[in-house]
Amino acid sequence: MEPGLKVHYFSLHYPVTALSFRLFGVSTWAARFPFAIAGLATLFVFAMILREEFGTQSWLWVYALGVLAFSVTFLLHIRQSRYYALSLLFSAFSYYLYRRCLRTRHIGWFILLAISSIALFYSNYLVGGAFLLSLGILHLVFHRSDFGIKDWAKSALSVTIFACATLPYIVIHRNWTLDMIMGPPQPWLERKLTLLWWNLREVNVISALPWMILALLALALILHRQRKLTRIALEWATLGIGNVVVIALVSHQPIRKLGIAEIRFLIASLPYFAGLLGILCWLVHQWKKPVGILMFVVLVCSNLFTLPLFGRDFQWLLPAYVREVHHEYPSSAGAVSEYLSKHARQDDLVYAYPEYFSGPIMFYVGDKVRLCCLLNKKSPLSKEDLRKLNAPLFNDEHYPDWFVAFGLHRPAEGMLLHFSRPHLKGREIVRFKYRLAERLNIYWDQTQRPELPRHSFGPKTDFDRNRDVYIFKRVED
């Protein structure tokens, strides 16, 4: 295993995807379906939160719920068969249950909060842990005096249930060591300040909470002087931005030149940022209804309010998303899978670099080929247990029949040399060569990722031709 890779021992999205495959068969649709449902359920939970906070303020509901529902960042993440949608659902549900605990003080809500928090943790422990810590900060800042001794006892019960369900997992798998920094050590304070800046910057870049809108909201709240609305806005800002800050503090992401934050870990903040944007639209709506509606349309359809800060290209985000959904374009992983399906023999060994492309190839090519050489001698996993799998996992013991390089990167060239080295085969020294079998004129990287800075709403054509996809076939010297 290479330094810098994360080991996911367990996450709820694995059994959820497996169950969907069991019910509907193995397909892209079946993989995405339960997570799209979880995304829709998040909207329902957020509607309950809005009712809890605002009663029946219909236009505020429309604005806040609409900003979340039509957010391209939200839509891109809930169609992925990963932890994003589940983390969104259980973080929103945990917040709703927390509000019910504040309102009713009934022990049943505290127990449900513990159960929801456990599900959130096992959706993704980093997203879940950061959000729950932010929720705790919110409570201490705004509601610590609301609880009596009995209420704190109920809270302790909730925490105890959560700890009993999660601490054994944390201790056994040592979650705090699972992420390893790539490259030379980096000064802690410098790295954390850089990550904090990146995270706050990306909140604006992905239109989750444009800084211009945040400034306008602060001004509008000062002018309107509505205490309840101001309190809710401050609580949501504390929860959403606090979660972003906590993620920056606990993240193991290395800092690189021209890097971007790991936006996927900020997913739990989306509903509360949407709520802040909805509050602003509603305040403007009270002043001039057409202006409020226009602001809402511009917010959900474009990135206009992020432009003055970074000079990014203007995009009609929502129309671009709709167009992409109805005009899918080929991806690099899809093009490689199609090539291997036609040209590879049964059980050929395939190695892909970067190695995260192994998953898509495995899914789309099926059991025709075997992915190999994903681990090296430095892997922390038990070698004895791995050898029982009878799988070609170690790159110092196996040699791929096909080497797929997604772009000509130095590490890929190094691995190609590694597999071309002289080695013993029986009693003879042999050496393999890798001949270029095909060069696919397609951009190498994952242009369909959910993070807006890395997402392309159509085929990327303006790229360096060293960023093509190269497929090598093994031949004996």
N, C-alpha and C positions, 0 to 999 in steps of 0.2 A: 504494500500500500504506500502510495506516495505521501510525503508530508503535505499537510494542507487539506487533505480530504477528510470529510466528516463521516464517522461511522454512525449509521442510524440503526440502533438495535431494535427499536420498535416504534411504530407510529400508527395511529388508528387508520390512516389512509390505506395501509396495506390490507388489513382484513376487509375494509369497506370495498376496495377495488376487487379483491378476490371474490367477495360475495356477489358483486355485480356481474363479474365474469361467469360465476356459477349459474346465476339466474338468466342472464341474457346472452351468454356466449362471449368469446374474446373478440372485442372490437374497440375502435376508438370511441364510438358512441357509448358503449357499455362502460368504458373507463370513466368518461366524463359525466355520465348521467347522475350518479348519486351526489356528486359534488355540486353540480348545477342545482339540484334539489336543496342541498345544504345552503347554497347561496340564496335561494328564494326564501328558505326558512329564516335566514338572517334578516331579510327585509321584514318578515312578519314580526320577528322579535324586536327589531328596531321600531316598528310601528307601535308595539306595546310599550316600549320605553318612552316614545313621544307622548303616548296617552298618559303614561304615569307622570310625566313632567308637565305637560301642557293641557291636559284635558281634551277639549274638542276644538282647539284652534285649527280650523280646517286648512287655511292657506299655509300656515306654518308646517303642518303635516305634509302638504303637497310639496313644498319647497325642500324640506329636510329629507324626506323619504325619496323624492325625485332626484336630488343631487347624488344620493348613494346609489339608487337603482340604475341611473344612467351614467354613472362614473365609469369611464373606460378602464381605469385601473381595477375597479371592482369587477367588471365584466370579464376582463382578461384573466383575473386570478381564479374566479369561481368555475371556469371551464377547464381547469387543470386538475388532473387526477393526483393531486398532492395534498399537503396538509393545509393549504391556504383557506379553503372554504370551511373546513371543520374548525380551524382556529378562529375564523371570523364568527361562526355560529356560536361556539361555546364561550367565546369572550363576551359577545353581546348578551348571551343568555345569563352568564355569570353577573354581568353588570345589572341586568334586569332583576335578578334574584336579590342582589345586594340592595337595590332600591326598595324591593318588597320587605327586606329585613328591616330597613330603616323605618318604613311606614308602619308595619304591623307588629314587629318584634316577636313574631310567632316562631317557635323553635323549628317548625317544619321547613320554613324558608331557609333557615341556617343550614339545615341538613341538605336540602336541595342545592344550595350554593356550594357546599363541599363536593357533592357529586358532580356538579357541572364543572367545578374547578379541576377535578381529577380528569374528566374527559378532555378539558382544555390542555392540561399538562401532557396527556398522552397523545394529543393531536400534534403538538410540537412543544417540547419542554422549554425551549428558549423563548418562543413567542408567549407561551402560557405563563412561564415564570415571570417574565418581564411585565406582562399585563397585570398579573395578580399583585406584584410588588407596587406597580403604579396605582392600582385600586386601593392598596393599603395606604399609600401616601395621600391619595385623595381623601380617604376617611380621616386620617390624622389631621389634615389641614382644615377640613370643613366640618367634620361631623364627630370629632372625638368627644365632645361634650354632650352628644345626643344619647349616648349609651349609659345606662346605669350598670350597677354591679351584675345584675342578672343577665343583662344583654351582653356584657363582656364574657360572662360564663358561657353563654350560647355561642359566642364567637370563638371561644377557646375550644368548645366541642367541635365546631366546624373545622378549625385548624387541625385539631387532633385527627379527625377522620381523614382529612387531606394528607397529613403527614404519614399516617399509617399506610396509605395507599401508594405513596410516591417515594418516601425516603429509602425503602429497601432497593428500589430500582436505581435511585441515584447513587447509593453506596456501591452496589454491585457493579454497575457499569461506569462509575466514576465519570459522570457526565461533564464535569468541569475540565476534564482532560481530553475530551473527544476531538476538539478542534485544535490543530497544531498550526503555528505560524510558519508560512513558507518563507525561505530566505533567511538573511541574518537577523539577529534580535533587533527589535525596534524599541526606542525609549517609550516607557508606558505612558507618561503624560503627553508626549507629542502625539502618540498614536491615538489616544483617547480624544484629545482635542480635535484632531483631524477627523476622526470618525463622527464626533458630535457635529462638526460643521457639515460633513457630507450628508448625514442623516437629516439635519434641518434643511439643508439645501434641496435634497431630493423630495422632501414634502412639498416644496414649491414646484419643482420640476415636473412631478407627476400630476400636478393640479389637485392634489388631495387637500392642501390648504395653502393656496397662493398667498404669499406674504402681503401683497397689495390688499387682498380681501381681509386679511387679519387686521391690517391697519384701519381699513374702512369700518370693520365691525366694531373696533374699539371706539372709533369716533362716533358711530351711530348710537352705541350704548350710552356714551357720555351725554349725547344730546337728548336721548329719549328718557333717560333716568328711570328705567323700569327695574326695580330692585330684584324681583324674582328672575326676570330674564337675564339680568347681569350675573346673578348668582349661578344660574344654570350654565351660562356661557363660560364663566370662570372655571366651573367644575369640569366641563367638557374639555376646555383648553388645558387644564391641569392634567386630566387623564390622558388626552391624546398626545400632547407634547411631552408630558412626563414619561409616557411609554417610549417615545422616540429617544429621549435622553437615556433612559435605563438600558435600552437596546444598545446604544452606543457604548455605554460603560461595561456591559457584560460581553460584548461581541469580541470574538477572536479574529475578526477580519484583518488581514494585513493591509497596510497602507501602501499604495503604489502611485506612481505619477499618473495623473489624469484618471484616477479611480472614481468609482461611484459606490454609494452605499448599497448594502444588501437589502434592497427595498422590500423583498418578500417578508422580512422579519418585522416590518412596520405595519403589517396588514391589519392588526387588531385596532389601530388608531382610526381606520377609515370611517366608521359610523359616527364618531364624535367630531371629526373634522367636517363630515357632511352636515351634521347638526349645526355647527357653527356657521357654515355657508348658508344653510337654510334660514337661520335666525336673521342673518344680514338681508337676505332676499325679502323676508317677511317685513323687516323694519322699513326697507325701501318701498315695499308694496303699500305699507300704511301711508307713506308719504305720497307716492305716485304709483298707482297700480301698474300702468304700462311699463314703467321703468323697472319695477320689481320683476315682472314677467320677462322683460328683455334681459335683465341681468342673469336670471335663472337659465334662460336659453343659451346665452353666451358661455356661462359657466360649464354647463353639461356638454356643450357641443364643441368647445374649442379650448386652446391653451392661452387665450388672449391675455389673461390676467397674470401670466408668468413671464411674459415677454420683456418688460422693462428691466428685469433684474439680470438676465443672462443672455439676452439677444438670441434666444433660440428661434429656429424657424417657426413661423406660424403654422398651426395645424388645426384643421377641422377634425377633432379626434373622434367624436361619435359617428359622423358620416363615414370617416375612414374605416372605423371598426365595422360598421354595417356593410360597407362595400367589400371588406376582406372576407366577412362571413359568407357572402354570396359569390365571391370569386377567389376561392382558395388557390394559392400558388405553391409550387414545389419547394420543399426544403432540402437542405444538403443531406440530412439523415434519410429522408425519403428517397432521394435519387440514388444514394449508395445502396439502400435496401433493395431497390428495384434492380440495380445492376447485379448484386450478389444473388438475388433470386433467380436470375437468368443464367449466370455464368459459374457460380460456385457448385461444387459437387456436394453430395450428402455428407454431413459431418466434417466438412472442411473447417480448419481452425482460422478464426478471424481475430485480428487485433486492430483496434481503432485508437487513434490519438487525436485530440484529447479523449481520455478514457470515458468521460461522461456520455459519449456517443454510443457506447456499448449497449446501453439500455434500449434506446430507440431501435437499433439494429436488431437486437434480440427480439423485440416485440414484433417488428414488421416482417422479418425474415422467418421467424418461427423456429422450429426445430430442425431446419435444414442445415444450419451451420452451428458451430460451437464457438462461443466467445472465449478467448484464452488470454493468458499472460497478464492478468489484472493485478497480481501481487508480486512483491519481491521479498528478499530475505529479511527486510526490516519490518515486515508486517507484524503488528502486535497480536494478530489472531493466532490461535493454536494451530501449528502446522500439522500436528498429529491428527486433530479432528478434521482439518481441511483435506488431508490425504485420503480420509475415509470416503470422501465424496466422489473419488475417482474422476475428478474434473481437471482440465489443463489450466490450473490457476497461476502457477509460478513462472515468471518470465525468464528465469535462469535454467528451467528444465524443459521448456516447450518452445516450438518455433512455428509461428503462424503460416498457414498457406496463403493468406491474404493479409496485407498490411494496408490499412486505410489511413491516410494522413489528411485530416481536415485543415488544410493550409500548410505551407512549408514553414513550420516553426523549428527552432533549434532542438527542443526536446524530442520532436518527432524524428528529426534527422539522427539524433543520438540513439533513439530506440531502433531505428533502421540499421545502424551500424552494429548495435548490440545483437540483433538477430542474425546479422551476417558474419558473426565472429566464427573462427574455426573451433570445432568442438569434437569430442569423441562420440562416435556412433558404433557401438560394439567395440571392435578393436581398431577401427579406422578413424582417422581425422578427416572430417568432412566440413564443408563450408557451403552455406546457402547464399544465393544471390536473389535479389528482389528486383524484378524487371517491371518497369512502368507499364501497366496493362491498360489504364484508362485515365484520362484527365477530364474531370467533369467541370464544365464551365458554369459553376454555380458558387455563390458565396458560401464560405465554409461554416460560419457560425450559426447559432440558433436564433434566427431572426423572428421566430414565433414565440419567444419567451414572453411572460406576462409583464415584465418590468418595462415601462414605457421607454426609457433611454436605450434599451436593447431590442425593442420591438420594431419590426418593419411591417407596415400595413400592405406591403406588396413586395415583389421580388427585388432584391438589391442588385443593381447592375453597375453602379459606379464604385468598383473596388479594385485594389491592386491584384493583378493576376497571379501573384504568389499566394493569394488567398483562395485559389481554386481548391477542389478536392482531388487528391491523387490516390489512385488505387494501384497497389503493387502486387504482383503475383510471384510466389516463391519458385525459384528454379535452382537445381543443383549445379554447383560449379563443375 
